[in-house]
Amino acid sequence: MITRYGLIGAGMMGREHIRNVALLDDVCVAAVSDPDDDQRAESAALAGAAPYADHRAMIAGAGCD
């Protein structure tokens, strides 16, 4: 079973978390939330994750564990 993470904050540290999670087995970043369009898009693309502008919408609808 894969554990699906939701990441709130998609700046430099958020992308570092995405890279670190990618090194682990049976986990993935499934969703990324950030109000900044560019940061959100870059991090979502890096993770292959669904982008959300609002963290509350991500928590409600992304299916994260």
CHARMM-style PDB file with segment names, atoms N, HN, CA, C and O in Angstrom:
ATOM      1  N   MET     1       0.846  -1.179   0.000  1.00  0.00      PROA
ATOM      2  CA  MET     1       0.000   0.000   0.000  1.00  0.00      PROA
ATOM      3  C   MET     1       0.895   1.248   0.000  1.00  0.00      PROA
ATOM      4  O   MET     1       1.881   1.313   0.734  1.00  0.00      PROA
ATOM      5  N   ILE     2       0.549   2.207  -0.807  1.00  0.00      PROA
ATOM      6  HN  ILE     2      -0.252   2.155  -1.403  1.00  0.00      PROA
ATOM      7  CA  ILE     2       1.311   3.451  -0.906  1.00  0.00      PROA
ATOM      8  C   ILE     2       0.668   4.520  -0.024  1.00  0.00      PROA
ATOM      9  O   ILE     2      -0.541   4.744  -0.087  1.00  0.00      PROA
ATOM     10  N   THR     3       1.478   5.172   0.791  1.00  0.00      PROA
ATOM     11  HN  THR     3       2.460   4.990   0.843  1.00  0.00      PROA
ATOM     12  CA  THR     3       1.028   6.291   1.606  1.00  0.00      PROA
ATOM     13  C   THR     3       1.121   7.555   0.766  1.00  0.00      PROA
ATOM     14  O   THR     3       2.175   7.872   0.216  1.00  0.00      PROA
ATOM     15  N   ARG     4       0.012   8.272   0.673  1.00  0.00      PROA
ATOM     16  HN  ARG     4      -0.845   8.015   1.120  1.00  0.00      PROA
ATOM     17  CA  ARG     4      -0.088   9.468  -0.173  1.00  0.00      PROA
ATOM     18  C   ARG     4      -0.010  10.726   0.693  1.00  0.00      PROA
ATOM     19  O   ARG     4      -0.892  10.986   1.511  1.00  0.00      PROA
ATOM     20  N   TYR     5       1.057  11.497   0.501  1.00  0.00      PROA
ATOM     21  HN  TYR     5       1.773  11.286  -0.163  1.00  0.00      PROA
ATOM     22  CA  TYR     5       1.268  12.734   1.239  1.00  0.00      PROA
ATOM     23  C   TYR     5       0.651  13.912   0.509  1.00  0.00      PROA
ATOM     24  O   TYR     5       0.592  13.932  -0.720  1.00  0.00      PROA
ATOM     25  N   GLY     6       0.193  14.893   1.274  1.00  0.00      PROA
ATOM     26  HN  GLY     6       0.241  14.877   2.272  1.00  0.00      PROA
ATOM     27  CA  GLY     6      -0.196  16.197   0.769  1.00  0.00      PROA
ATOM     28  C   GLY     6       0.775  17.210   1.343  1.00  0.00      PROA
ATOM     29  O   GLY     6       1.004  17.237   2.552  1.00  0.00      PROA
ATOM     30  N   LEU     7       1.340  18.031   0.499  1.00  0.00      PROA
ATOM     31  HN  LEU     7       1.154  18.009  -0.484  1.00  0.00      PROA
ATOM     32  CA  LEU     7       2.363  18.985   0.907  1.00  0.00      PROA
ATOM     33  C   LEU     7       1.781  20.395   0.902  1.00  0.00      PROA
ATOM     34  O   LEU     7       1.303  20.875  -0.125  1.00  0.00      PROA
ATOM     35  N   ILE     8       1.827  21.047   2.052  1.00  0.00      PROA
ATOM     36  HN  ILE     8       2.215  20.656   2.886  1.00  0.00      PROA
ATOM     37  CA  ILE     8       1.391  22.434   2.162  1.00  0.00      PROA
ATOM     38  C   ILE     8       2.642  23.296   2.166  1.00  0.00      PROA
ATOM     39  O   ILE     8       3.468  23.207   3.075  1.00  0.00      PROA
ATOM     40  N   GLY     9       2.773  24.124   1.152  1.00  0.00      PROA
ATOM     41  HN  GLY     9       2.102  24.197   0.414  1.00  0.00      PROA
ATOM     42  CA  GLY     9       3.957  24.958   0.982  1.00  0.00      PROA
ATOM     43  C   GLY     9       4.861  24.353  -0.074  1.00  0.00      PROA
ATOM     44  O   GLY     9       5.439  23.286   0.134  1.00  0.00      PROA
ATOM     45  N   ALA    10       4.985  25.024  -1.195  1.00  0.00      PROA
ATOM     46  HN  ALA    10       4.516  25.891  -1.364  1.00  0.00      PROA
ATOM     47  CA  ALA    10       5.657  24.435  -2.351  1.00  0.00      PROA
ATOM     48  C   ALA    10       6.879  25.226  -2.789  1.00  0.00      PROA
ATOM     49  O   ALA    10       7.273  25.173  -3.954  1.00  0.00      PROA
ATOM     50  N   GLY    11       7.474  25.950  -1.867  1.00  0.00      PROA
ATOM     51  HN  GLY    11       7.154  25.992  -0.921  1.00  0.00      PROA
ATOM     52  CA  GLY    11       8.681  26.707  -2.204  1.00  0.00      PROA
ATOM     53  C   GLY    11       9.917  25.824  -2.179  1.00  0.00      PROA
ATOM     54  O   GLY    11       9.831  24.614  -2.392  1.00  0.00      PROA
ATOM     55  N   MET    12      11.061  26.430  -1.919  1.00  0.00      PROA
ATOM     56  HN  MET    12      11.131  27.413  -1.746  1.00  0.00      PROA
ATOM     57  CA  MET    12      12.334  25.718  -1.943  1.00  0.00      PROA
ATOM     58  C   MET    12      12.331  24.520  -0.987  1.00  0.00      PROA
ATOM     59  O   MET    12      12.747  23.429  -1.375  1.00  0.00      PROA
ATOM     60  N   MET    13      11.877  24.703   0.237  1.00  0.00      PROA
ATOM     61  HN  MET    13      11.539  25.590   0.552  1.00  0.00      PROA
ATOM     62  CA  MET    13      11.853  23.599   1.203  1.00  0.00      PROA
ATOM     63  C   MET    13      10.823  22.551   0.813  1.00  0.00      PROA
ATOM     64  O   MET    13      11.044  21.357   1.017  1.00  0.00      PROA
ATOM     65  N   GLY    14       9.707  22.983   0.257  1.00  0.00      PROA
ATOM     66  HN  GLY    14       9.527  23.953   0.091  1.00  0.00      PROA
ATOM     67  CA  GLY    14       8.708  22.026  -0.212  1.00  0.00      PROA
ATOM     68  C   GLY    14       9.277  21.117  -1.285  1.00  0.00      PROA
ATOM     69  O   GLY    14       9.035  19.910  -1.275  1.00  0.00      PROA
ATOM     70  N   ARG    15      10.039  21.694  -2.216  1.00  0.00      PROA
ATOM     71  HN  ARG    15      10.237  22.674  -2.224  1.00  0.00      PROA
ATOM     72  CA  ARG    15      10.655  20.869  -3.273  1.00  0.00      PROA
ATOM     73  C   ARG    15      11.716  19.936  -2.693  1.00  0.00      PROA
ATOM     74  O   ARG    15      11.904  18.827  -3.192  1.00  0.00      PROA
ATOM     75  N   GLU    16      12.402  20.374  -1.655  1.00  0.00      PROA
ATOM     76  HN  GLU    16      12.249  21.275  -1.249  1.00  0.00      PROA
ATOM     77  CA  GLU    16      13.361  19.489  -0.977  1.00  0.00      PROA
ATOM     78  C   GLU    16      12.627  18.309  -0.336  1.00  0.00      PROA
ATOM     79  O   GLU    16      13.107  17.177  -0.397  1.00  0.00      PROA
ATOM     80  N   HSD    17      11.488  18.561   0.266  1.00  0.00      PROA
ATOM     81  HN  HSD    17      11.098  19.481   0.315  1.00  0.00      PROA
ATOM     82  CA  HSD    17      10.685  17.468   0.834  1.00  0.00      PROA
ATOM     83  C   HSD    17      10.231  16.513  -0.266  1.00  0.00      PROA
ATOM     84  O   HSD    17      10.251  15.297  -0.071  1.00  0.00      PROA
ATOM     85  N   ILE    18       9.826  17.037  -1.405  1.00  0.00      PROA
ATOM     86  HN  ILE    18       9.810  18.024  -1.563  1.00  0.00      PROA
ATOM     87  CA  ILE    18       9.400  16.191  -2.526  1.00  0.00      PROA
ATOM     88  C   ILE    18      10.548  15.281  -2.953  1.00  0.00      PROA
ATOM     89  O   ILE    18      10.343  14.084  -3.153  1.00  0.00      PROA
ATOM     90  N   ARG    19      11.747  15.829  -3.095  1.00  0.00      PROA
ATOM     91  HN  ARG    19      11.913  16.801  -2.932  1.00  0.00      PROA
ATOM     92  CA  ARG    19      12.900  15.010  -3.489  1.00  0.00      PROA
ATOM     93  C   ARG    19      13.211  13.938  -2.446  1.00  0.00      PROA
ATOM     94  O   ARG    19      13.560  12.812  -2.801  1.00  0.00      PROA
ATOM     95  N   ASN    20      13.087  14.277  -1.174  1.00  0.00      PROA
ATOM     96  HN  ASN    20      12.803  15.192  -0.886  1.00  0.00      PROA
ATOM     97  CA  ASN    20      13.356  13.294  -0.123  1.00  0.00      PROA
ATOM     98  C   ASN    20      12.302  12.195  -0.083  1.00  0.00      PROA
ATOM     99  O   ASN    20      12.640  11.024   0.088  1.00  0.00      PROA
ATOM    100  N   VAL    21      11.037  12.553  -0.236  1.00  0.00      PROA
ATOM    101  HN  VAL    21      10.762  13.504  -0.374  1.00  0.00      PROA
ATOM    102  CA  VAL    21       9.967  11.553  -0.255  1.00  0.00      PROA
ATOM    103  C   VAL    21      10.157  10.601  -1.442  1.00  0.00      PROA
ATOM    104  O   VAL    21       9.866   9.410  -1.337  1.00  0.00      PROA
ATOM    105  N   ALA    22      10.640  11.123  -2.556  1.00  0.00      PROA
ATOM    106  HN  ALA    22      10.876  12.091  -2.641  1.00  0.00      PROA
ATOM    107  CA  ALA    22      10.856  10.292  -3.746  1.00  0.00      PROA
ATOM    108  C   ALA    22      11.888   9.192  -3.504  1.00  0.00      PROA
ATOM    109  O   ALA    22      11.912   8.203  -4.235  1.00  0.00      PROA
ATOM    110  N   LEU    23      12.730   9.347  -2.502  1.00  0.00      PROA
ATOM    111  HN  LEU    23      12.711  10.151  -1.908  1.00  0.00      PROA
ATOM    112  CA  LEU    23      13.743   8.341  -2.181  1.00  0.00      PROA
ATOM    113  C   LEU    23      13.189   7.184  -1.358  1.00  0.00      PROA
ATOM    114  O   LEU    23      13.860   6.166  -1.191  1.00  0.00      PROA
ATOM    115  N   LEU    24      11.984   7.330  -0.850  1.00  0.00      PROA
ATOM    116  HN  LEU    24      11.439   8.158  -0.986  1.00  0.00      PROA
ATOM    117  CA  LEU    24      11.390   6.322   0.025  1.00  0.00      PROA
ATOM    118  C   LEU    24      10.509   5.354  -0.753  1.00  0.00      PROA
ATOM    119  O   LEU    24       9.925   5.706  -1.778  1.00  0.00      PROA
ATOM    120  N   ASP    25      10.427   4.141  -0.251  1.00  0.00      PROA
ATOM    121  HN  ASP    25      10.902   3.856   0.581  1.00  0.00      PROA
ATOM    122  CA  ASP    25       9.538   3.142  -0.843  1.00  0.00      PROA
ATOM    123  C   ASP    25       8.124   3.317  -0.298  1.00  0.00      PROA
ATOM    124  O   ASP    25       7.933   3.708   0.854  1.00  0.00      PROA
ATOM    125  N   ASP    26       7.157   3.027  -1.126  1.00  0.00      PROA
ATOM    126  HN  ASP    26       7.312   2.710  -2.061  1.00  0.00      PROA
ATOM    127  CA  ASP    26       5.746   2.973  -0.739  1.00  0.00      PROA
ATOM    128  C   ASP    26       5.172   4.289  -0.231  1.00  0.00      PROA
ATOM    129  O   ASP    26       4.236   4.286   0.568  1.00  0.00      PROA
ATOM    130  N   VAL    27       5.719   5.407  -0.683  1.00  0.00      PROA
ATOM    131  HN  VAL    27       6.479   5.409  -1.332  1.00  0.00      PROA
ATOM    132  CA  VAL    27       5.147   6.713  -0.380  1.00  0.00      PROA
ATOM    133  C   VAL    27       5.217   7.591  -1.631  1.00  0.00      PROA
ATOM    134  O   VAL    27       6.057   7.375  -2.505  1.00  0.00      PROA
ATOM    135  N   CYS    28       4.333   8.576  -1.705  1.00  0.00      PROA
ATOM    136  HN  CYS    28       3.651   8.752  -0.995  1.00  0.00      PROA
ATOM    137  CA  CYS    28       4.393   9.548  -2.797  1.00  0.00      PROA
ATOM    138  C   CYS    28       3.776  10.854  -2.331  1.00  0.00      PROA
ATOM    139  O   CYS    28       2.985  10.876  -1.388  1.00  0.00      PROA
ATOM    140  N   VAL    29       4.137  11.928  -2.985  1.00  0.00      PROA
ATOM    141  HN  VAL    29       4.780  11.910  -3.751  1.00  0.00      PROA
ATOM    142  CA  VAL    29       3.464  13.205  -2.783  1.00  0.00      PROA
ATOM    143  C   VAL    29       2.354  13.250  -3.824  1.00  0.00      PROA
ATOM    144  O   VAL    29       2.616  13.362  -5.022  1.00  0.00      PROA
ATOM    145  N   ALA    30       1.128  13.162  -3.363  1.00  0.00      PROA
ATOM    146  HN  ALA    30       0.915  13.071  -2.390  1.00  0.00      PROA
ATOM    147  CA  ALA    30      -0.023  13.083  -4.254  1.00  0.00      PROA
ATOM    148  C   ALA    30      -0.625  14.446  -4.564  1.00  0.00      PROA
ATOM    149  O   ALA    30      -1.301  14.614  -5.580  1.00  0.00      PROA
ATOM    150  N   ALA    31      -0.381  15.423  -3.686  1.00  0.00      PROA
ATOM    151  HN  ALA    31       0.168  15.287  -2.861  1.00  0.00      PROA
ATOM    152  CA  ALA    31      -0.967  16.747  -3.870  1.00  0.00      PROA
ATOM    153  C   ALA    31      -0.048  17.799  -3.269  1.00  0.00      PROA
ATOM    154  O   ALA    31       0.658  17.550  -2.292  1.00  0.00      PROA
ATOM    155  N   VAL    32      -0.074  18.972  -3.871  1.00  0.00      PROA
ATOM    156  HN  VAL    32      -0.647  19.175  -4.664  1.00  0.00      PROA
ATOM    157  CA  VAL    32       0.755  20.099  -3.443  1.00  0.00      PROA
ATOM    158  C   VAL    32      -0.134  21.333  -3.359  1.00  0.00      PROA
ATOM    159  O   VAL    32      -0.929  21.604  -4.259  1.00  0.00      PROA
ATOM    160  N   SER    33       0.014  22.075  -2.265  1.00  0.00      PROA
ATOM    161  HN  SER    33       0.660  21.855  -1.534  1.00  0.00      PROA
ATOM    162  CA  SER    33      -0.770  23.293  -2.089  1.00  0.00      PROA
ATOM    163  C   SER    33       0.153  24.485  -1.870  1.00  0.00      PROA
ATOM    164  O   SER    33       1.073  24.434  -1.054  1.00  0.00      PROA
ATOM    165  N   ASP    34      -0.107  25.558  -2.611  1.00  0.00      PROA
ATOM    166  HN  ASP    34      -0.854  25.600  -3.274  1.00  0.00      PROA
ATOM    167  CA  ASP    34       0.609  26.815  -2.412  1.00  0.00      PROA
ATOM    168  C   ASP    34      -0.191  27.912  -3.110  1.00  0.00      PROA
ATOM    169  O   ASP    34      -0.689  27.694  -4.214  1.00  0.00      PROA
ATOM    170  N   PRO    35      -0.325  29.080  -2.495  1.00  0.00      PROA
ATOM    171  CA  PRO    35      -1.081  30.154  -3.140  1.00  0.00      PROA
ATOM    172  C   PRO    35      -0.345  30.789  -4.318  1.00  0.00      PROA
ATOM    173  O   PRO    35      -0.972  31.453  -5.144  1.00  0.00      PROA
ATOM    174  N   ASP    36       0.965  30.602  -4.412  1.00  0.00      PROA
ATOM    175  HN  ASP    36       1.475  30.063  -3.741  1.00  0.00      PROA
ATOM    176  CA  ASP    36       1.746  31.173  -5.505  1.00  0.00      PROA
ATOM    177  C   ASP    36       1.676  30.251  -6.731  1.00  0.00      PROA
ATOM    178  O   ASP    36       2.082  29.091  -6.659  1.00  0.00      PROA
ATOM    179  N   ASP    37       1.166  30.761  -7.842  1.00  0.00      PROA
ATOM    180  HN  ASP    37       0.836  31.703  -7.901  1.00  0.00      PROA
ATOM    181  CA  ASP    37       0.962  29.955  -9.047  1.00  0.00      PROA
ATOM    182  C   ASP    37       2.244  29.280  -9.541  1.00  0.00      PROA
ATOM    183  O   ASP    37       2.239  28.092  -9.862  1.00  0.00      PROA
ATOM    184  N   ASP    38       3.334  30.037  -9.601  1.00  0.00      PROA
ATOM    185  HN  ASP    38       3.338  31.002  -9.340  1.00  0.00      PROA
ATOM    186  CA  ASP    38       4.583  29.490 -10.130  1.00  0.00      PROA
ATOM    187  C   ASP    38       5.171  28.416  -9.217  1.00  0.00      PROA
ATOM    188  O   ASP    38       5.589  27.359  -9.692  1.00  0.00      PROA
ATOM    189  N   GLN    39       5.206  28.679  -7.920  1.00  0.00      PROA
ATOM    190  HN  GLN    39       4.866  29.537  -7.535  1.00  0.00      PROA
ATOM    191  CA  GLN    39       5.741  27.698  -6.973  1.00  0.00      PROA
ATOM    192  C   GLN    39       4.906  26.417  -6.999  1.00  0.00      PROA
ATOM    193  O   GLN    39       5.445  25.311  -7.010  1.00  0.00      PROA
ATOM    194  N   ARG    40       3.588  26.586  -7.009  1.00  0.00      PROA
ATOM    195  HN  ARG    40       3.151  27.485  -7.000  1.00  0.00      PROA
ATOM    196  CA  ARG    40       2.681  25.448  -7.026  1.00  0.00      PROA
ATOM    197  C   ARG    40       2.879  24.609  -8.278  1.00  0.00      PROA
ATOM    198  O   ARG    40       2.947  23.382  -8.201  1.00  0.00      PROA
ATOM    199  N   ALA    41       2.971  25.254  -9.419  1.00  0.00      PROA
ATOM    200  HN  ALA    41       2.915  26.251  -9.482  1.00  0.00      PROA
ATOM    201  CA  ALA    41       3.133  24.533 -10.682  1.00  0.00      PROA
ATOM    202  C   ALA    41       4.467  23.791 -10.738  1.00  0.00      PROA
ATOM    203  O   ALA    41       4.521  22.639 -11.168  1.00  0.00      PROA
ATOM    204  N   GLU    42       5.535  24.444 -10.307  1.00  0.00      PROA
ATOM    205  HN  GLU    42       5.491  25.380  -9.958  1.00  0.00      PROA
ATOM    206  CA  GLU    42       6.856  23.811 -10.343  1.00  0.00      PROA
ATOM    207  C   GLU    42       6.910  22.598  -9.424  1.00  0.00      PROA
ATOM    208  O   GLU    42       7.424  21.548  -9.812  1.00  0.00      PROA
ATOM    209  N   SER    43       6.394  22.731  -8.230  1.00  0.00      PROA
ATOM    210  HN  SER    43       5.977  23.584  -7.915  1.00  0.00      PROA
ATOM    211  CA  SER    43       6.430  21.625  -7.280  1.00  0.00      PROA
ATOM    212  C   SER    43       5.492  20.496  -7.682  1.00  0.00      PROA
ATOM    213  O   SER    43       5.838  19.324  -7.533  1.00  0.00      PROA
ATOM    214  N   ALA    44       4.326  20.827  -8.183  1.00  0.00      PROA
ATOM    215  HN  ALA    44       4.044  21.779  -8.304  1.00  0.00      PROA
ATOM    216  CA  ALA    44       3.391  19.789  -8.630  1.00  0.00      PROA
ATOM    217  C   ALA    44       3.991  19.001  -9.783  1.00  0.00      PROA
ATOM    218  O   ALA    44       3.841  17.781  -9.843  1.00  0.00      PROA
ATOM    219  N   ALA    45       4.666  19.683 -10.698  1.00  0.00      PROA
ATOM    220  HN  ALA    45       4.788  20.674 -10.649  1.00  0.00      PROA
ATOM    221  CA  ALA    45       5.305  18.993 -11.818  1.00  0.00      PROA
ATOM    222  C   ALA    45       6.434  18.088 -11.325  1.00  0.00      PROA
ATOM    223  O   ALA    45       6.576  16.963 -11.803  1.00  0.00      PROA
ATOM    224  N   LEU    46       7.229  18.562 -10.384  1.00  0.00      PROA
ATOM    225  HN  LEU    46       7.114  19.476  -9.995  1.00  0.00      PROA
ATOM    226  CA  LEU    46       8.322  17.767  -9.830  1.00  0.00      PROA
ATOM    227  C   LEU    46       7.800  16.494  -9.175  1.00  0.00      PROA
ATOM    228  O   LEU    46       8.396  15.427  -9.321  1.00  0.00      PROA
ATOM    229  N   ALA    47       6.693  16.605  -8.459  1.00  0.00      PROA
ATOM    230  HN  ALA    47       6.208  17.471  -8.341  1.00  0.00      PROA
ATOM    231  CA  ALA    47       6.140  15.468  -7.727  1.00  0.00      PROA
ATOM    232  C   ALA    47       5.205  14.614  -8.568  1.00  0.00      PROA
ATOM    233  O   ALA    47       4.906  13.478  -8.201  1.00  0.00      PROA
ATOM    234  N   GLY    48       4.739  15.148  -9.693  1.00  0.00      PROA
ATOM    235  HN  GLY    48       4.982  16.072  -9.991  1.00  0.00      PROA
ATOM    236  CA  GLY    48       3.690  14.446 -10.432  1.00  0.00      PROA
ATOM    237  C   GLY    48       2.402  14.439  -9.621  1.00  0.00      PROA
ATOM    238  O   GLY    48       1.660  13.457  -9.608  1.00  0.00      PROA
ATOM    239  N   ALA    49       2.155  15.562  -8.943  1.00  0.00      PROA
ATOM    240  HN  ALA    49       2.759  16.359  -8.954  1.00  0.00      PROA
ATOM    241  CA  ALA    49       1.058  15.664  -7.987  1.00  0.00      PROA
ATOM    242  C   ALA    49      -0.017  16.619  -8.464  1.00  0.00      PROA
ATOM    243  O   ALA    49       0.206  17.440  -9.353  1.00  0.00      PROA
ATOM    244  N   ALA    50      -1.187  16.496  -7.857  1.00  0.00      PROA
ATOM    245  HN  ALA    50      -1.368  15.829  -7.134  1.00  0.00      PROA
ATOM    246  CA  ALA    50      -2.281  17.418  -8.135  1.00  0.00      PROA
ATOM    247  C   ALA    50      -1.997  18.760  -7.459  1.00  0.00      PROA
ATOM    248  O   ALA    50      -1.637  18.783  -6.282  1.00  0.00      PROA
ATOM    249  N   PRO    51      -2.150  19.872  -8.171  1.00  0.00      PROA
ATOM    250  CA  PRO    51      -1.910  21.192  -7.589  1.00  0.00      PROA
ATOM    251  C   PRO    51      -3.180  21.792  -6.983  1.00  0.00      PROA
ATOM    252  O   PRO    51      -4.273  21.661  -7.534  1.00  0.00      PROA
ATOM    253  N   TYR    52      -3.010  22.443  -5.853  1.00  0.00      PROA
ATOM    254  HN  TYR    52      -2.122  22.550  -5.406  1.00  0.00      PROA
ATOM    255  CA  TYR    52      -4.115  23.127  -5.182  1.00  0.00      PROA
ATOM    256  C   TYR    52      -3.639  24.507  -4.741  1.00  0.00      PROA
ATOM    257  O   TYR    52      -2.553  24.637  -4.176  1.00  0.00      PROA
ATOM    258  N   ALA    53      -4.438  25.530  -4.995  1.00  0.00      PROA
ATOM    259  HN  ALA    53      -5.320  25.424  -5.454  1.00  0.00      PROA
ATOM    260  CA  ALA    53      -4.110  26.878  -4.543  1.00  0.00      PROA
ATOM    261  C   ALA    53      -4.413  27.057  -3.062  1.00  0.00      PROA
ATOM    262  O   ALA    53      -3.790  27.881  -2.394  1.00  0.00      PROA
ATOM    263  N   ASP    54      -5.364  26.291  -2.549  1.00  0.00      PROA
ATOM    264  HN  ASP    54      -5.871  25.621  -3.092  1.00  0.00      PROA
ATOM    265  CA  ASP    54      -5.798  26.426  -1.162  1.00  0.00      PROA
ATOM    266  C   ASP    54      -5.589  25.105  -0.422  1.00  0.00      PROA
ATOM    267  O   ASP    54      -6.039  24.055  -0.881  1.00  0.00      PROA
ATOM    268  N   HSD    55      -4.922  25.158   0.700  1.00  0.00      PROA
ATOM    269  HN  HSD    55      -4.557  26.011   1.073  1.00  0.00      PROA
ATOM    270  CA  HSD    55      -4.626  23.937   1.445  1.00  0.00      PROA
ATOM    271  C   HSD    55      -5.894  23.257   1.973  1.00  0.00      PROA
ATOM    272  O   HSD    55      -5.926  22.035   2.112  1.00  0.00      PROA
ATOM    273  N   ARG    56      -6.922  24.030   2.264  1.00  0.00      PROA
ATOM    274  HN  ARG    56      -6.896  25.024   2.151  1.00  0.00      PROA
ATOM    275  CA  ARG    56      -8.166  23.420   2.760  1.00  0.00      PROA
ATOM    276  C   ARG    56      -8.832  22.583   1.684  1.00  0.00      PROA
ATOM    277  O   ARG    56      -9.380  21.518   1.968  1.00  0.00      PROA
ATOM    278  N   ALA    57      -8.784  23.062   0.449  1.00  0.00      PROA
ATOM    279  HN  ALA    57      -8.339  23.927   0.218  1.00  0.00      PROA
ATOM    280  CA  ALA    57      -9.339  22.279  -0.663  1.00  0.00      PROA
ATOM    281  C   ALA    57      -8.536  21.003  -0.878  1.00  0.00      PROA
ATOM    282  O   ALA    57      -9.106  19.955  -1.179  1.00  0.00      PROA
ATOM    283  N   MET    58      -7.217  21.085  -0.727  1.00  0.00      PROA
ATOM    284  HN  MET    58      -6.754  21.937  -0.483  1.00  0.00      PROA
ATOM    285  CA  MET    58      -6.369  19.900  -0.874  1.00  0.00      PROA
ATOM    286  C   MET    58      -6.721  18.863   0.186  1.00  0.00      PROA
ATOM    287  O   MET    58      -6.890  17.683  -0.120  1.00  0.00      PROA
ATOM    288  N   ILE    59      -6.828  19.308   1.423  1.00  0.00      PROA
ATOM    289  HN  ILE    59      -6.691  20.267   1.672  1.00  0.00      PROA
ATOM    290  CA  ILE    59      -7.135  18.386   2.511  1.00  0.00      PROA
ATOM    291  C   ILE    59      -8.504  17.729   2.295  1.00  0.00      PROA
ATOM    292  O   ILE    59      -8.683  16.542   2.566  1.00  0.00      PROA
ATOM    293  N   ALA    60      -9.450  18.505   1.810  1.00  0.00      PROA
ATOM    294  HN  ALA    60      -9.305  19.469   1.590  1.00  0.00      PROA
ATOM    295  CA  ALA    60     -10.804  17.990   1.617  1.00  0.00      PROA
ATOM    296  C   ALA    60     -10.935  17.050   0.424  1.00  0.00      PROA
ATOM    297  O   ALA    60     -11.770  16.146   0.438  1.00  0.00      PROA
ATOM    298  N   GLY    61     -10.110  17.257  -0.616  1.00  0.00      PROA
ATOM    299  HN  GLY    61      -9.431  17.991  -0.627  1.00  0.00      PROA
ATOM    300  CA  GLY    61     -10.394  16.521  -1.833  1.00  0.00      PROA
ATOM    301  C   GLY    61      -9.284  15.730  -2.478  1.00  0.00      PROA
ATOM    302  O   GLY    61      -9.517  15.121  -3.522  1.00  0.00      PROA
ATOM    303  N   ALA    62      -8.093  15.702  -1.921  1.00  0.00      PROA
ATOM    304  HN  ALA    62      -7.904  16.197  -1.073  1.00  0.00      PROA
ATOM    305  CA  ALA    62      -6.968  15.082  -2.627  1.00  0.00      PROA
ATOM    306  C   ALA    62      -6.799  13.600  -2.306  1.00  0.00      PROA
ATOM    307  O   ALA    62      -6.026  12.920  -2.981  1.00  0.00      PROA
ATOM    308  N   GLY    63      -7.485  13.088  -1.318  1.00  0.00      PROA
ATOM    309  HN  GLY    63      -8.113  13.641  -0.770  1.00  0.00      PROA
ATOM    310  CA  GLY    63      -7.344  11.683  -0.976  1.00  0.00      PROA
ATOM    311  C   GLY    63      -6.000  11.347  -0.353  1.00  0.00      PROA
ATOM    312  O   GLY    63      -5.495  10.238  -0.523  1.00  0.00      PROA
ATOM    313  N   CYS    64      -5.429  12.283   0.357  1.00  0.00      PROA
ATOM    314  HN  CYS    64      -5.840  13.184   0.495  1.00  0.00      PROA
ATOM    315  CA  CYS    64      -4.153  12.046   1.031  1.00  0.00      PROA
ATOM    316  C   CYS    64      -4.368  11.247   2.305  1.00  0.00      PROA
ATOM    317  O   CYS    64      -5.436  11.274   2.916  1.00  0.00      PROA
ATOM    318  N   ASP    65      -3.328  10.543   2.679  1.00  0.00      PROA
ATOM    319  HN  ASP    65      -2.460  10.520   2.182  1.00  0.00      PROA
ATOM    320  CA  ASP    65      -3.407   9.755   3.916  1.00  0.00      PROA
ATOM    321  C   ASP    65      -2.978  10.583   5.110  1.00  0.00      PROA
ATOM    322  OT1 ASP    65      -2.980  10.088   6.237  1.00  0.00      PROA
TER     323      ASP     65
END
